[in-house]
Amino acid sequence: MAGMVLRKTGVFLLNVLKWGLLILLWVLKLTLGMAKLFLLLFALVVRMVLVMTGVAGRR
């Protein structure tokens, strides 16, 4: 009886750990995706500003 209770408790704790890690990985993926989008937009804005000021044409 005690072994069954311990086994079910262990399975429950492993499931909680698994779902916690999945949520953590999803949040990390979302954060990195947002950072990538921000950097792409920032590079686009910087390039547009450089073209408007004529800095990029002096090479």
Backbone torsions as a table, in degrees:
resi	resn	phi	psi	omega
1	MET	NA	-47.0	-179.0
2	ALA	-66.4	-35.0	178.7
3	GLY	-64.6	-38.3	179.2
4	MET	-66.6	-40.5	179.0
5	VAL	-64.5	-44.3	178.9
6	LEU	-64.3	-38.9	-179.8
7	ARG	-66.4	-44.0	179.1
8	LYS	-65.6	-36.8	176.8
9	THR	-65.6	-41.1	178.5
10	GLY	-64.3	-42.6	178.2
11	VAL	-63.5	-41.7	178.6
12	PHE	-62.3	-45.1	-179.9
13	LEU	-65.0	-37.7	176.6
14	LEU	-65.3	-38.4	176.7
15	ASN	-65.4	-40.8	177.6
16	VAL	-63.0	-43.4	178.7
17	LEU	-63.5	-41.7	179.9
18	LYS	-62.2	-47.6	-179.3
19	TRP	-67.4	-35.9	176.1
20	GLY	-62.4	-42.8	178.3
21	LEU	-67.4	-37.9	177.3
22	LEU	-63.0	-41.8	178.2
23	ILE	-65.6	-41.6	178.6
24	LEU	-61.9	-43.8	178.3
25	LEU	-65.5	-37.4	177.4
26	TRP	-64.7	-42.7	178.2
27	VAL	-64.4	-41.1	178.1
28	LEU	-63.1	-43.3	178.5
29	LYS	-62.6	-43.2	178.8
30	LEU	-64.0	-42.4	179.6
31	THR	-64.3	-43.7	179.5
32	LEU	-67.2	-35.7	176.3
33	GLY	-64.5	-40.7	178.4
34	MET	-67.5	-39.0	178.3
35	ALA	-64.8	-40.3	178.1
36	LYS	-63.2	-44.5	178.0
37	LEU	-62.5	-42.5	178.6
38	PHE	-61.8	-43.9	-179.4
39	LEU	-66.8	-37.4	176.8
40	LEU	-64.1	-44.1	178.7
41	LEU	-66.9	-38.6	178.7
42	PHE	-63.6	-42.3	178.4
43	ALA	-64.2	-38.4	178.1
44	LEU	-64.6	-43.8	179.6
45	VAL	-65.4	-43.0	179.3
46	VAL	-62.7	-42.0	179.5
47	ARG	-64.2	-40.2	178.6
48	MET	-65.3	-41.0	179.2
49	VAL	-65.0	-41.5	179.1
50	LEU	-64.9	-37.6	178.7
51	VAL	-69.1	-39.6	-179.4
52	MET	-66.8	-35.8	-179.0
53	THR	-85.8	-10.2	176.0
54	GLY	85.7	9.4	-179.3
55	VAL	-70.4	-37.5	-175.6
56	ALA	-71.8	-21.2	-178.0
57	GLY	-85.0	-5.1	-176.0
58	ARG	-88.9	4.2	-178.3
59	ARG	-72.1	NA	NA
